[in-house]
């Protein structure tokens, strides 16, 4: 499942990419990429706290040459 960052339009894979998300905003969900998140760590829509979602272990391993061989690539 993917979403677009409302600030820059980058597509974010919600399973694997790192992003900031607001738990209060539901429709549409407030999701910001790592480079565009509001600097005050508050949601620009509702003022709620933003929570960081880390990049998945699989994506880290895929882009790391030392561990990529373990994935079978």
N, C-alpha and C positions, 0 to 999 in steps of 0.2 A: 504494500500500500504506500502511495506517495502523496505528498502535499507540496504546495508551493509556498515559499517564504513571501509574506505580503510586502516586505520591504524591498527585496531585490528580484524576486521572481524565480530564484533558484529552486529546482526540484529536490525535495528531501525524501529519502526512503526512511519511513518511520521505524523500520526494523533495524537498519544498519547505520544510518548517519547520526552525527551528533547535532543536537538542536536544543533550543529552549522552548518550553511549553507552559502555557497557563492552564491550571486545573479548573479555574473558575469559568472561563469562556468555553461554552460547548458548541454553539452553532453560530458561525463557523469557528472551529477550534483555532486558538491563537498559537501558531508555531513559527519560530524565527530561527534562521540558520545561525551558526556560531559566529559568523562575521558581522551579522546585522542586528543582533539582539540589542534591545534598549540598554544603554549604559547604566541606568539606575536600577536594573534588575527587577523592574516592575512592569507589568503588562500595560501597554499604552492604551488599551481599550477600557479595562476595568480597574486597573491599579493593583491587581492581585500579584502574588509572588510568582516568579517564573522559576521553573524547575529544569535542571540540565539533564538531558538524556545523552549518555556517553555513546561513542562509536562502538559498534559490536566487535567482539573478539574476532569473528570471522573476517570482517572487513579489514581490521588491523593486520591480521595474518596474511590476507591476500595481497596487500600493498607492501609488506615487509619482505624483501628478497630472502632473508634468512629463514623465514617460516613458510614461505610460499610453497616450497617443495613438499612440505608436510601435508598440504591440501591436495596434492596430486597434480599440480600445474607445472 
